[in-house]
Amino acid sequence: MKNLIIAIDGPSGVGKSTLSRILSLDLGYINLDTGAMYRAVALAATRRGIDATDHEALRQLCDEIIIEFARNKSEERVLLNGEDVSAAIRTPEISLLTAAIAACPDVRHAMVARQRELGAGGGVVLEGRDIGTVVFPHADVKFFLKASAEVRGRRRFLELQTKGVAVDLARTIAEVQVRDTADTTRTMSPLVQAEDAVVIDTTELDIPQVLERMFTVVADSHRADESSQAD
Ligand code: DC
């Protein structure tokens, strides 16, 4: 069977991370959380005192840092220069800063190049905002997930609460909206739906229901590939 490139795009809190993790594990694929890469850049910038508006310093920073992923059984770890920063990149402060950092063209160039390098061989699920439009516009399968800001904020709140992070529901929903605005209005690679993406509204669906739809689309893509090879 062909090793597919699967793109999953959508706003924050829509379920991309959970879905891409399960999908990649089931298919035996690499899972690439591209948001974690932008978050790692934001964390590195904070530690070095680099401002989100200092594009030259951010460009240099991207040249210097090494971002890697490690999978320990089903758990994904993000490494920044060898250090496990999986928890440090998920704080509300880093989330807000990441939206600003991800708008810097030099940061995007560097991250997109790395994502293409990591995903080029196929057998990969990439999740982010611009995968189906910019990183891999010819991806074999493209999903665009959506859900209301209220529902996404609530999901994010519960997720952070489970991790023991002290959070406030109204604030979490407001932060989701601020990030939505930043992600959809930036000049470079804003969050937009690819024309050929399969759109799934997850507002009223649970994870197994969304997965069922995704697996059907992936199976259809495998079938289409097999029949085109047979022709
Ligand atoms: O998916 P996430 O919440 O971890 O993403 C963190 C931030 O990075 C979010 O503000 C959107 C941005 N991002 C992006 O601009 N492009 C991507 N491919 C992935 C994330």
Boltz pocket constraint, residues with backbone or C-beta under 6 A from the ligand:
constraints:
  - pocket:
      binder: B
      contacts: [[A, 12], [A, 13], [A, 34], [A, 35], [A, 36], [A, 38], [A, 39], [A, 95], [A, 98], [A, 99], [A, 100], [A, 102], [A, 103], [A, 127], [A, 128], [A, 129], [A, 130], [A, 131], [A, 179], [A, 183], [A, 189]]
      max_distance: 6.0
